[in-house]
Amino acid sequence: RKSVPNFLTNQIVGRLLPCIVNMAESNSKTGILALAQKQLSRTKTKVLQNLGKAEKTTDDLFNDNVLRIEKQQEVAHHLQKELKTYTHCLREMSQASKNLTTALADTYEPEWTKEPSFKSQLQTFDLLWNDCLQTMQDSVAVPLTNYLNSFPALKAKVAKRGRKMVDFDNSRHNLEVLQAAKKKDEAKIQKAQEEMKEAKRIYVELNNELHTELPDFINSRVTFYASLLASLFGAELVFHSEVGKVNTSLNEICQELGKDFEQFAYQPKRPLSKSGSVNSGENGFGEDASVSAGSPATTPVTESAPFANSKQELSENKQVSPSSESTDASADNHGGSKKERSTPIPQDNNSKADTSSDDGDSADEEKVQEQTAYWKAPTNEPVTSAPANTLYKVMATHNYTGEDLDELNFTIGEVIYVIPFENPEEQDDGWQMGIKASDGIQGVFPENFTQKV
């Protein structure tokens, strides 16, 4: 036979010794059997109490306090959950702000007004965000976590008090059974009385302690939340007030930048009307009839002759309204309308004008209608209220001088009532039809020189 090495013997003894000790302790009151017996007696007592065969200790005030503690814990958990979500969003917003300030710093060129101060103010945003997040963590998140950590210990005391109450009810029930027996055993009765007194003492001490501790903890929520919310809103107040100061400084720098470089304001050229080619087709002139660069200078004269004759005939027959006459006169004085700029004038108009006076009259009427679709004769009277067909109102942000007859002239601060085009196909991109409130003049204007009010 081979002998077992000493080190193996020591290991076996070391592992068996705790088991032997536990078996020895099982015979004591704190051993496994004692704990199992106590748990069994508690279960038996609860069953008897539910059946009404054993008396049950009740405390409605204590139960109300326990319910309030549980409700208080739920509220704190919900607040912590939403606070974590809010803090996470703050971190995302901080990163978005950092990305934006980087882009703004790249946009602001070195030769612009107060460039060092502008970029220094942008860097302040990052510092403010970091301070706000740190304050939220130290003054709000950590205190709330510590507050929630106090609930498990408190609920453990409540659970222990419940077990001791069942032990007291069980010892009292055992004493009542022994005292009610026909054959009384004084030794057992005395022992049961001692056990009941000890169980009652433990229960009463713990119960009195919790009767003081629970209300104090419940009432402390007021001062706790007062401090917590003050820290929360204080951090928000400091952050937003400092951000407001930085925004004010940046706004002043940008306003100064705009004044320093206002001479570089871009004024877009008005595009040609889309209706030029359509109108030329309606008048019988195709693309082949366009005038070359070497066309004689007498071409506009041949166009104005029939127009003047037809205008005189319309005036004699009283078929043209005063607004149309003023429009024709303005068109003659300015040397042509939008249609004349966009539609080439053929040189054989004299032959067509002589063929039929009726055709000339109808052509002139169409021309007058097209003129008035873009421009109305000024009344020089202020518009006291918005016209019935007003879409919205705008205010001029830049001065504008019209390059064509049907374009409005305005200065910064003038109010214009925007109205729809009579012919939507005549509207060019970026242009609107409007009536100036100062003098009632109607015409087109570029949108990017105004803003809605």
C-alpha positions in Angstrom: 0.0 0.0 0.0 1.0 3.5 -0.8 0.8 6.1 2.1 -1.0 9.3 1.6 1.3 12.3 1.5 1.1 14.7 4.5 0.2 17.7 2.4 -2.9 15.9 1.1 -3.9 14.9 4.6 -3.6 18.5 5.7 -5.8 19.6 2.8 -8.5 17.0 3.5 -8.6 17.9 7.2 -8.7 21.6 6.3 -11.8 21.1 4.2 -13.6 18.7 6.6 -13.0 20.8 9.7 -15.5 23.6 8.7 -18.2 20.9 8.0 -17.6 19.3 11.4 -17.9 22.7 13.1 -21.2 23.4 11.3 -22.6 20.1 12.3 -21.6 20.9 15.9 -23.3 24.3 15.7 -26.5 22.7 14.3 -27.3 21.6 17.8 -27.1 25.2 19.1 -29.7 27.9 18.8 -27.8 29.6 16.0 -27.3 26.5 13.9 -29.0 25.3 10.7 -31.6 23.3 12.5 -32.5 26.2 14.8 -32.9 28.5 11.8 -35.0 26.0 10.0 -37.1 25.4 13.0 -37.6 29.2 13.5 -38.6 29.6 9.8 -41.1 26.7 10.2 -42.6 28.1 13.3 -43.0 31.5 11.5 -44.8 29.9 8.6 -47.1 28.0 10.9 -47.9 31.2 12.8 -48.8 33.0 9.6 -51.1 30.1 8.5 -52.9 30.1 11.8 -53.2 33.9 11.7 -54.7 33.7 8.2 -57.1 31.1 9.4 -58.0 33.2 12.4 -56.8 30.8 15.0 -53.9 32.9 16.2 -53.8 36.6 17.2 -52.0 38.9 14.8 -50.3 42.2 15.9 -51.3 45.1 13.6 -50.0 48.6 13.3 -51.8 50.7 10.7 -49.6 53.8 11.2 -46.5 51.8 10.6 -48.0 50.2 7.5 -48.9 53.6 6.1 -45.3 54.8 6.7 -44.0 51.7 4.8 -46.3 52.4 1.9 -45.1 56.0 1.8 -41.5 54.9 1.8 -42.1 52.6 -1.2 -43.9 55.4 -3.1 -41.0 57.7 -2.2 -38.5 55.2 -3.6 -40.5 54.9 -6.9 -40.5 58.7 -7.3 -36.8 58.9 -6.7 -36.0 56.1 -9.2 -38.1 57.8 -11.9 -36.3 61.1 -11.3 -33.0 59.3 -11.5 -33.9 57.7 -14.8 -35.0 60.9 -16.4 -32.0 62.8 -15.0 -29.7 60.2 -16.6 -31.5 60.7 -20.0 -31.3 64.5 -19.6 -27.6 64.3 -18.7 -26.9 62.1 -21.7 -28.7 64.6 -24.0 -26.6 67.4 -22.4 -23.4 65.5 -23.4 -24.7 65.1 -26.9 -25.6 68.7 -27.1 -22.2 69.6 -25.8 -20.6 67.7 -28.6 -22.9 69.3 -31.1 -22.0 72.7 -29.8 -18.3 71.9 -30.0 -18.7 70.8 -33.6 -20.6 74.0 -34.4 -18.1 76.3 -32.8 -15.3 74.6 -34.8 -17.2 75.2 -38.0 -17.9 78.8 -37.1 -14.2 79.4 -36.3 -13.3 78.0 -39.7 -15.9 80.2 -41.4 -14.8 83.4 -39.7 -11.8 84.6 -41.8 -8.7 86.2 -40.2 -9.2 89.6 -41.9 -12.7 90.0 -40.6 -13.7 92.4 -37.7 -12.3 91.3 -34.3 -11.4 87.8 -35.4 -9.4 87.0 -32.3 -12.2 88.1 -30.0 -14.8 86.2 -32.0 -12.9 82.9 -31.8 -12.1 83.4 -28.1 -15.8 83.8 -27.4 -16.5 80.6 -29.3 -14.0 78.7 -27.1 -15.9 79.9 -24.0 -18.9 77.8 -25.1 -16.8 74.6 -24.6 -15.7 75.7 -21.1 -19.3 76.5 -20.1 -20.6 73.1 -21.3 -17.9 71.3 -19.3 -18.6 73.2 -16.2 -22.4 72.6 -16.5 -21.9 68.8 -17.0 -19.5 68.6 -14.0 -21.9 70.5 -11.8 -24.8 68.3 -12.8 -22.8 65.3 -11.9 -21.4 66.5 -8.6 -24.4 68.5 -7.3 -27.3 66.5 -8.7 -26.6 63.0 -9.8 -24.3 61.9 -6.9 -26.7 63.2 -4.1 -29.6 61.5 -5.7 -27.7 58.2 -5.9 -26.8 58.4 -2.3 -30.4 59.2 -1.4 -31.5 56.1 -3.2 -28.9 53.9 -1.5 -30.5 54.6 1.9 -33.7 52.8 0.9 -32.3 49.2 0.9 -31.0 49.5 4.5 -34.2 51.1 5.7 -36.3 48.4 4.0 -34.1 45.7 5.5 -34.9 47.0 9.0 -38.6 47.0 8.1 -38.3 43.3 7.0 -36.5 42.4 10.2 -39.2 44.1 12.3 -41.8 42.0 10.4 -39.9 38.8 11.3 -39.6 39.8 15.0 -43.3 40.6 15.1 -44.1 37.1 13.8 -41.8 35.6 16.5 -43.6 37.6 19.2 -47.0 36.4 17.9 -45.7 32.8 17.8 -44.3 32.9 21.3 -47.5 34.4 22.6 -49.6 31.8 20.8 -47.5 29.0 22.3 -47.9 30.4 25.8 -51.7 30.6 25.3 -51.8 27.0 24.2 -49.8 25.8 27.2 -52.0 27.8 29.6 -55.2 26.5 28.0 -54.1 22.8 28.2 -55.9 20.5 30.6 -52.7 19.1 32.0 -50.5 22.1 32.6 -46.7 21.8 32.7 -45.4 24.7 34.8 -41.8 24.3 33.5 -42.9 24.6 29.9 -45.2 27.5 30.8 -42.4 29.3 32.6 -40.1 28.7 29.6 -42.7 29.9 27.2 -43.2 33.1 29.3 -39.5 33.9 29.2 -39.4 33.3 25.4 -42.4 35.6 24.9 -40.9 38.4 27.0 -37.7 38.2 25.1 -39.5 38.2 21.7 -41.6 41.1 22.8 -38.6 43.1 24.0 -36.8 42.7 20.7 -39.9 43.5 18.7 -40.8 46.6 20.7 -37.3 48.0 20.6 -37.1 47.7 16.8 -40.7 48.8 16.3 -40.2 52.0 18.4 -36.9 52.7 16.5 -38.7 52.5 13.1 -41.7 54.5 14.3 -39.2 57.4 14.8 -36.9 56.7 11.9 -39.5 56.2 9.1 -41.4 59.5 9.6 -38.1 61.4 9.9 -36.9 59.9 6.7 -40.2 60.6 4.9 -40.2 64.2 6.0 -36.6 64.7 5.1 -37.5 64.4 1.4 -38.6 68.0 1.4 -35.3 69.5 2.4 -33.5 66.9 0.2 -35.4 67.8 -2.9 -35.2 71.5 -2.1 -31.4 71.3 -2.1 -31.3 69.0 -5.1 -33.5 71.1 -7.3 -31.7 74.3 -6.2 -28.5 72.7 -7.4 -30.1 71.7 -10.7 -31.7 75.0 -11.5 -28.7 76.9 -10.2 -26.4 75.0 -12.6 -28.9 75.8 -15.4 -29.1 79.4 -14.5 -25.3 79.9 -14.4 -24.9 78.1 -17.7 -27.6 79.9 -19.6 -26.7 83.3 -18.2 -23.1 82.9 -19.2 -24.1 81.6 -22.6 -26.4 84.6 -23.0 -23.4 86.9 -22.3 -21.3 85.2 -24.9 -24.1 85.3 -27.4 -24.5 89.0 -26.8 -20.8 89.6 -27.4 -20.8 87.5 -30.6 -23.9 89.3 -31.9 -22.3 92.7 -31.4 -19.2 91.5 -33.3 -21.3 90.2 -36.1 -23.3 93.5 -36.3 -20.1 95.4 -36.4 -18.8 93.1 -39.1 -21.9 93.7 -41.2 -21.5 97.5 -41.0 -17.8 97.3 -41.8 -18.4 95.3 -45.0 -21.9 96.5 -46.0 -20.5 97.8 -49.3 -20.0 94.2 -50.4 -23.8 93.4 -50.3 -24.7 91.2 -53.2 -27.6 92.4 -55.4 -28.8 89.6 -57.8 -29.6 90.5 -61.4 -33.1 89.9 -62.3 -33.5 87.0 -64.7 -35.4 87.4 -68.0 -39.0 86.5 -68.0 -40.0 83.0 -69.1 -42.9 84.4 -71.1 -40.7 86.2 -73.7 -40.5 83.3 -76.1 -44.2 82.4 -75.5 -45.4 86.0 -76.2 -43.2 86.2 -79.4 -44.9 83.0 -80.6 -48.3 84.4 -80.0 -47.5 87.6 -81.9 -46.4 85.6 -84.9 -42.7 85.9 -84.6 -40.5 82.8 -84.2 -36.9 82.4 -83.2 -35.9 83.1 -86.8 -37.1 86.7 -86.6 -34.7 87.7 -83.8 -32.6 90.9 -84.5 -28.9 90.5 -85.0 -26.2 92.7 -83.5 -26.1 94.7 -86.7 -29.8 95.6 -87.0 -30.7 99.2 -87.9 -31.4 101.6 -85.1 -34.7 102.5 -86.7 -36.4 99.3 -85.6 -37.9 100.7 -82.4 -39.4 103.6 -84.4 -41.4 101.2 -86.6 -42.7 99.5 -83.5 -43.8 102.7 -81.8 -45.7 104.1 -84.8 -48.6 101.7 -84.9 -48.6 101.6 -81.1 -49.1 105.4 -81.0 -51.8 105.3 -83.6 -53.7 102.5 -81.9 -53.3 104.3 -78.6 -54.9 107.5 -80.1 -57.8 105.4 -81.6 -58.4 103.8 -78.2 -58.4 107.2 -76.5 -60.9 108.5 -79.0 -63.2 105.5 -78.6 -62.9 105.7 -74.8 -62.0 102.0 -74.7 -58.9 102.3 -72.6 -59.0 102.9 -68.8 -56.9 105.8 -67.2 -54.6 103.3 -65.6 -53.9 101.7 -69.0 -53.2 105.1 -70.6 -50.8 106.0 -67.8 -49.1 102.7 -68.3 -48.7 103.3 -72.0 -47.3 106.7 -71.4 -44.8 105.4 -68.9 -43.8 102.6 -71.4 -43.2 105.2 -74.2 -41.2 107.4 -71.9 -38.9 104.6 -70.7 -38.3 103.2 -74.1 -39.8 99.8 -73.7 -41.2 97.3 -71.2 -40.0 93.9 -69.9 -41.5 92.2 -73.0 -39.5 94.5 -75.3 -36.3 93.5 -73.5 -36.9 89.8 -73.7 -38.6 89.6 -77.2 -36.6 90.7 -80.3 -38.4 93.2 -82.6 -38.6 92.2 -86.3 -38.0 94.8 -89.0 -41.1 94.0 -91.1 -43.6 95.4 -88.5 -44.7 98.2 -90.9 -46.1 95.8 -93.4 -48.0 93.9 -90.8 -49.2 97.1 -89.1 -50.6 98.4 -92.4 -52.6 95.2 -93.2 -55.3 95.6 -90.6 -56.0 98.3 -87.9 -58.1 95.8 -86.0 -55.1 93.5 -85.5 -53.0 96.4 -84.3 -55.6 97.4 -81.8 -55.8 93.9 -80.3 -52.0 93.6 -80.2 -51.8 96.9 -78.4 -54.4 95.9 -75.9 -52.5 92.7 -75.1 -49.3 94.7 -74.7 -51.0 97.0 -72.2 -52.3 94.0 -70.2 -48.9 92.5 -70.1 -47.4 95.8 -68.9 -50.0 96.1 -66.1 -49.4 92.5 -65.0 -46.0 93.6 -63.7 -46.4 97.3 -62.8 -49.1 99.6 -61.7 -49.0 103.4 -62.0 -48.0 104.9 -58.7 -50.7 106.7 -56.7 -48.2 108.3 -54.3 -50.7 107.7 -51.5 -49.8 105.6 -48.4 -51.5 102.3 -48.0 -53.3 102.5 -44.6 -54.3 98.8 -44.5 -53.3 95.6 -46.2 -54.9 95.0 -49.6 -57.5 92.2 -49.8 -55.3 89.9 -51.8 -52.3 90.3 -49.5 -50.4 87.0 -48.9 -48.1 88.4 -46.2 -46.0 91.4 -45.2 -42.3 92.0 -45.5 -39.8 94.6 -44.4 -36.8 95.7 -46.5 -33.4 94.7 -45.0 -31.3 96.4 -47.7 -31.7 99.3 -50.0 -32.7 98.4 -53.6 -32.9 100.5 -56.8 -34.9 98.9 -59.5 -33.3 98.4 -62.9 -36.5 98.0 -64.8 -39.8 99.9 -65.0 -41.8 97.3 -63.2 -39.3 96.9 -60.3 -39.8 98.6 -56.9 -37.4 101.1 -55.3 -37.1 100.9 -51.6 -34.9 101.6 -48.6 -34.2 99.7 -45.4 -37.2 99.5 -43.1 -39.9 100.0 -45.8 -43.0 97.8 -45.6 -44.2 95.9 -48.6 -47.5 93.9 -48.9 -46.8 90.8 -51.0 -49.6 89.9 -53.4 -50.0 87.1 -56.0 -49.0 87.5 -59.6 -52.0 87.9 -62.0 -50.3 85.4 -64.2 -48.2 82.9 -62.1 -46.2 81.9 -65.1 -44.7 85.4 -65.2 -43.1 85.0 -61.8 -39.3 84.6 -61.8 -37.5 82.6 -59.2 -36.6 84.7 -56.2 -38.9 87.6 -57.1 -42.3 88.6 -55.6 -45.1 91.0 -56.5 -45.8 93.6 -53.9 -47.3 97.0 -53.0 -45.3 99.5 -51.0 -47.1 100.7 -47.9 -45.4 104.2 -48.1 -46.7 105.3 -51.5 -48.9 102.5 -52.9 -46.6 101.7 -55.8 -47.0 98.1 -57.1 -44.2 96.1 -58.7 -41.8 93.2 -58.4 -38.8 93.0 -56.0 -36.1 90.5 -55.0 -37.1 88.4 -52.0 -33.6 88.2 -50.5 -33.6 92.0 -49.9 -36.5 91.6 -47.4 -37.7 89.5 -44.5 -41.2 88.5 -43.3 -42.7 90.5 -40.4 
